[in-house]
Amino acid sequence: MRSAELASLGIREGAEAIRAGAASPVELVQACLDRIRALDGELQGWAHVDADGALAVAREREAEARAGRLRGPLHGIAVGVKDIFDVAGMPTTGGARSFAHTRPAMDAAAVARIRAAGAIVLGKTVTTEFAYRDPAPTRNPWNRGHTPGGSSAGSAAAVAARMAPLALGSQTVGSVLRPAAYCGVVGFKGTHGLVPVGGVIPLAWSLDHVGVLVRSVADAALAMSVLAGRDLSPSSVSSPRLALAPELLGRASREVADHIEAVADAFARAGATVSKIELPSSFRDLSAAGLRVLEAEAAAYHEPRFVKHADEYSPEMRGLVEAGLGLSATAYVSANRLRLAFRDDVMPLLAAHDALLGPTAPAPAPAGLGSTGDGSLCAPWSNAGVPAISLPSGIASSGLPHAIQLVQAAGASSRLLGVAAWCERVLDFTQAPGA
């Protein structure tokens, strides 16, 4: 296969090619490095690329594959790692200035798991500062004049531009699903706590999730099974029961709301049952409560460093920490109680359907690099700690990708992945950004 064809292979396709001897880990890694060299000067999705190290590991994996010794389901697969995850021997910058830079000697737990399964770390993908809202320099592969979203900006851009078939990300508000939506790839996060966060710079412990950016639901299931340390194979689904909340559509642009309605109609024609539902009353207070929790927990982590380096923080992150430092303990506890009340209220509603269908973001990727976009439609599900997935679902009038979001109750990742696989087949989205 040619280099461009190799770079376009997903995780499962690449792993199968390695097992069959149709491609080698060295060829797959080199194809990704070729894409990085050709495109990343403009896209700026990578904070650090370890080309020599990745090729050295690829040669080891190639020898093992030839001897029939496969380490696991990711054997020989190239991976980008968001630059808030520790990777032994590589810098961790957190997207911040030099005061925050480290060079860890140990892998984050998630990185250790993918390496044990045979993956090859290409390098670190760009993150917004400390995974919050100050924009990163990364550009959207579909249109360089638009944001790729955040905070997993580099991870989404790298997967969309075929620079890696898998990238690790994190989501506290909307930092996996929103960039996935903006860049036309699949983004998935499981139930809160499903994947260990050890060795990952925290933003808010109660809300932080490890997630993946990939190109298919099957790849999301494979990668998340490795990260979770348990089988998350998609459940078999034939006629899913989908819920649609008009309140969520009302928070989207007219074009996006119309798109979601059209997608729901297509799903109904394909055999799904689509029911309109009303979100619990606790949803009204959720946004403010979630922000208070985020402010307080971010401040708790950053306070020792902030005392010395406040002026070196970027404006959005500095404002977040300052707000958290000004909160009372009672304000934090009250906010967390409101957040948990919504979680308890919404769980039976989610469990009564195979998935809640809605938009991932209110609009496609906005123009300019001065913002990472709007994460408000992802935030409820991060606050509730439930599994959620974003699927590319069409092309907007701007030429940028549309996306749908599917949500399920806590602990039901396999069920959600099964519904997502069914929806993916109906959507049959195959477009990719130009080179």
N, C-alpha and C positions, 0 to 999 in steps of 0.2 A: 504494500500500500504506500501511496505517496504521503509526504509529511502532513499535508493539509487534511487528508483523510484520517490519518492517525490521530491528529489533534481533535477531530470532530467526534471521536468515539466517546461514548459515555462510560461510566464505571463498569457496568456489566459487560458491555461490548468489548472494552479493553481487556477485562479479566478473562473473558472467553477466548479472545484472540491470543492471549499469552498461554492459556492452557492448551489451545490447539496448535501452538507453534506458528501461528499466522503472523504474529508480531512479538517483539521482545520488549521487556521493560526499558532497555536502552533506547530503542526506537521511539517508544511512546514518550519518554521523558525528553528526548531530543526534539521531538515534534512540538512539545509544549514550549521548550526553550526557544525554538525558532519563532514561534508566535510571539513570545514575550519580546524577543529582540526586534521583531518587525513592528510591533504595535504599541509597546508600553511606553515608548518615548512620548507618545501622544496621549495615551489613555491614563498613564500614571496610576496603575492599579497595584503596583508592587512596591513595598517599602524596602525589601531586601530579597535578593535572589541568590541562592547558593547553587549555581550551575555546576561547579566542580563536585561539590558534595553530593548533589542529587545524582549526577552521572556515576559517581563511584558506588553509591548504594544501588543504582540501577544495574550495574554490572554484577553486583553480588546477587541481586534478585534474579537476574538472567541465568546465572550459573545454577542457582537453586531450582529454577523452573525447568531447566534442561535435565536436571537430576531427578525431577519429579517431587521436589520438596517445596511445596507451596505453603507459605506461612499462614495464609488465611484468605478471605474473600477479596481483600484489597491488594493482593500480591502484585507488585509492579505498577500500581496506580499512582499517578502524580497528584499531589494535593497542595493547595495553597492554604495557609494558616493565618487567620486574622491577627494583626499585630498587638493584640492584648493577651494572646495565649503564649505561654513560655514554650520555647523550643530549645533544647539543650544546645549550647554553642552558638546560637543566633541571637542578635539583639532583640530585646523587647522594648519598644519605644512608647507604646500606647498612643501613638500619634501626637505626642507631646514634645516639649522642648527637652533639652539634654538633662535637666535636673531629674527627670523621671526615667531615664534610660537605664536598663540593666542588661546583663548577659548571663542568663541563668545556666546552671549546670544540670538542671533536671527538666524533663518535659512536663508540661501540664498533663493532667490525667487523661484528658481527651486525646491529646497528641500521642501519648504513650499507647493508648488503645488502637489508634489507627496504624501506628508503626508496628505494633505486635501483629496486626492483621496483614502486614506486608506492604503498607503504603510507603510512598517516597515523598518526603517533604521538599517541595521546590523552593520554598521561601515564605516570607511573611507578606501578607496583603495589607494594603493601606486601610487604616481605620480613622474615623474622626477622633478628635482628641478625647481620650478616656471613654470612647464609645458614646459620646453625647452629641450635641447638635452643631458644634462649630464645624463648618464644611471642610472636607478634605479636598485635595487637588484633583482627585480622580474624575474622569469624564465618562459619560454614558456611551457605550459602544454603538448604540443605535443613532445617536446624534451627539457629537462632541460638544455642542452648545447647551446640553442639558445635564442636570445632575444624575448620577447613578443611584442617588439615595444614600442613606447612612443608617447606622454607623458602619455597617459591613460593606462599605463602598467598593473597596478593592476586590473583595471576595466575589461580589456580584458581577463586577466588570470582567474579572478574570474568567469566570465560568461562561459568561455570555460571549466573550471574544475568543473562546476556544483556547485560552492560555492554560487551562486546567479543567479536568472533568469534575473536580470536587474541590470545594473550599469550605473551611470551617468559618462559622460566624457566631455572633451572640445577639440575643434580643432581650432588651429590658422594656422597651416600648414597642418599636416596630422595626428593629434593626436588622432582621433577617428577611422578613416577608416583604417589607416595603422596597428595599433595593432589588430583591428578586423580581417584584412586579415591574419596577421601572426598567429593569434590564432584560425582561423577557425570559427568565429562567424559573426553576422551581425552588422555592424556599420552604423549609420545614423546621418547626420546633415542636418538641414533644411536651409532655406534662412537666411542670416545674420540678426539678430534681431528678429527672430521668437520666440525664448525663451529668457526671460530676464536674464541678466548676473549679476544682483545685488547680492552682497555677494559672488562673485567668484573672486579669485585673478586674475587680468588681466595679459595678456602677451602683446597683442596689441589690443586696443579697436576696431580698424577698421576691424580686422580679426577674433576676438574671436567668436566662436560659441559653444553653449551647444548642446551636442549630446548624443546618447544612444548606449549602447552595449547590444545586446540581441541575441536570437537564431533563430528568424524568422522575416520575413517582417511584418506579422500581429502583432507581439509583438512590433516592432519598431513603427508601426502606432498607436497602443494603447498608448504606453508610450509617444510618441511625441504629441499626441492629448492632453494628460494631461498637459504636460510641456508647450505647446503653448497656452493652454486655448481655443482651437478651434478644430473642427472635422477635422482630417486629414485622414479619411478613404480612402483606396486605390481606385482609379478610376477603373472602369471596363475596361479591356484591352483584346482584343482577337488576334489581328494581329499587334503587335507593329512595329513602324517605328524606326529602330535603325541606328545611325550614327557610323561610325568607322573611326578614324583618324590615318592613317599610321604613322604620325609624333610621336604619343604617343607610338605606338608599337615599333618604332625605338629606343626609350629610355629604353626599357625593355630588359631583357636577351632573348636569342634565345628560351629557353624553355617556358618562360612566353608568348612571342609573339606568338609562335606556339599554346599554350594553348588558347589564346584569339581568334585566327583564328578558331580553332576547335570549340570553344563555339559559335562563330558567325555562323558557318556552322550549328551547331545543332539548333540554334534559327531559322535560315532560313528554315530548314526542318520542324520545328514545326509551321511555318506560319508567321514568322517575315519577314519584308523587311529590308535588311541590305545594307546601302549605304556608300561608302567611301567619306569622306569630307576632306577639307583642312582648318586648323585653320587659323584665321586672322593673318595678319602680325604682329600685336601688341603682339602676343604670344611670339615672339622672345625676347622682352625686359622685359617680365613679371617677370621672376625669380629674376633678379637683383633688379627690382623696388619693388617687394614684400618684399625682404630682407631689403631694406632701410627703408620701412615703419615699418617693425617689429623692426628693431634696434632703430629707433627714438622713437616709442611709448613705447617700453620696457624701454628705458632709462628715458623717461618722468615719468613713474610710479615709477621706482626704485631709481631715483636720490637722494631723501632725505635720504633713508636708506643706499644707496651705499656709501655715503660720510663717514659714520661711520663704515660700515661693509664690505667694498670691499674685504678684505682678506678672509672673510668667505663665499664668493660666490664660487661655483664650476667653473672650467675653462671655459666651454662653455657659461654659463650664464654670467660670469664676462666679457668675450670677447664680448658678445652681447651688454651689457650695455655700455661698453667702446666705442664700435663702434658707438653706438647711441649718446653718449655724444659728439663725435667728428663730428657729421653731422651738416651741416648748415641748417637753416630753408628752404632755397631755394632748397637744395638737397631733403629734405623731401617732399616739395610741388611738385617738379617735379616728384619724384617717385610715389607719390599718383595719380598724373594726368595720368601717364602711366598705373598704375593699373586700374584706372577707365576707361581709353580708351579701355583696353582689355575687361572689363566687358560690356561696351556698344557695342563693336564690336561682341562679341561672343553670346550675348543674342538672337538675331534673329536666329542665326544658331541653338542654342539649342531648341528654341521654335518651329522650323520647323520640329523637330523630337520628338518622344516620349522619347528618351533618347540617350545620347552619351555613347557608350560602350567602355571600355578600361581596362587596368590593374590598380589595386589599387596601386601596388608597382612594381618596376622593377624586383624584384625577391622575392621568399619566404623568410621567416625570416632568416637573416644571423646567422652564428655560432658565439658563444661568447656573452659576456655581456658587451663588451666595446663600443657598439654602439646601438642606437635605430633603425637603419635602414635608409632607404631612403624615404623621404616624397615628393619627387619632382613631382610625378604624382598626388598627392592629392592637392599640393599647388595651382595650377591654379584656382581650384574651391573654395578654401578658399579665395583667392585673389579676385575672382569675387563675392563672397558671395552668391553662388547658392547652391541649395540642391544637395546632393550627398550621395550615399549609396554603401557599400561594401558587397558583398555576397560571401560566400565560394563556390567554384566551382569545386573542384577536389583535387587530391593529387599529389604533385610533386614527382620527382624521389628521392628526399631526404626524403620522408615520411611526409613532412610538407604540410600544406594546400596551394592550389592555391586560388586566389580570383579575381573577376571581380568588376569593378567600373562602376556605372551608374550615369549619371549627367543630370540635367534638368535646365531649366531657373528659375530665381528668382520667387518666389510666386507659384511655381507649385509642391509643395511637394506631394500632393495627386496623381497627375499625375505620378510622379516618383515612388511613392510607388506602384501604380497599375502596372506599367511596371515591377518593381522589383518582385512583387508577381507572375507575369506571368513567368519571368525568373527563379524564385526560383522553380516553379513547373517543368519546363523543366529540370533544373539542377538536381533536386532530390538528393541533397547532404545530406547525413544522418550520415556521420562519426563523431566521437567524439574522443578526446584524451583518452588514457588509464588512469587508475587511478594512 
